[in-house]
Amino acid sequence: MRKKAPELQYLETLKTRTKLSYQEQQQLEADQKGYRGELTIDRLTKEIIVAQTPIIDDLNLQVDGQRVQLDKLVQIGNRLYLIDMKDYHGKYIFRKRTWYHNGKPLTHSIFSQIERAHDILARIFMEHNLTIEIVKVIVFTDPSAVIEIEDQSEIVVKYLWEYCEWLQKLSQSASKQGSGSLPWQQILQKYRVAPYRPETDLTLDSRQLWQGIRCPRCGNFWWIQKHYALQCKKCGYCEATETAYVRTICDYGTLYFRHNLQVGKLTEFLGKGYNKQYLRKILAKHFVPLNLRSRQFSYQNQGEKFEYWFSNESQYFNNLKRRTTWGK
Ligand SMILES: [Zn+2]
């Protein structure tokens, strides 16, 4: 599963608790559009290639202090396709080694990111004595984009609709030839790192946040407390109290990703009407404790939304959900 980038998770969570600035809103929309484009390519790729095709989505690598993010790697035949996805819109022309956007020269090359990623991969493979040809591919996911490439380039550039046809042909010809088993996935795992995060979280932001547990269906913050569940006063949505607390702790963790989880701060985040003892119980039950000897007892912060942080526990939370609907 391709996860939303930390920045997108942060902005989406922030939007549910305060008014975003103009820049934040623009960034959020751009990130959401980019993510949708990536999911589309993931889905189409899966539909086209054969089931056993070796593939890695969204890989962050670090080599000698240098960091690089790769959108997608697919091995077809004995070639490794390094795929970079761009959701640019407007008209782009590549002429005499320069990129132009709507007629104006760009200060950076659209090719530079993929060139760098290619060089880092090539170096890793060389150090591990792995011979595999790496093919650089850029796919433009926005259907309104117009790309003209006048110069020869060794980078394959495709629109989304061309990409499908191109991939299909590759996949068909490779299945006739067969492909070797090459250990590129295992080698790259050694260099894998967590996705990039900005230096600062929400700590120094002076905006007032809406406190409490937020209804995931309608965004309201007012609940009727039932025996094991909370029921939204506005839309009637029912959620197990345990899930609601865990989900809200994850919201806090996503916004304050530079900090550990502490009862005091979480109590503030929850606001009035919530039980500190119950919060302690939930933290002890679901989160990983840190610095046990310190007076400031705290828990590990993964800085992710509930759906990712607790993706391995979905069965447990689904069972809780069933319990809230008993007798209805
Ligand atoms: Zn609601």
Residues whose N, C-alpha, C, O or C-beta is under 5 A from the ligand:
A	BS01	ZN	C215 R217 C218 G219 N220 C232 K234 C235 G236 Y237
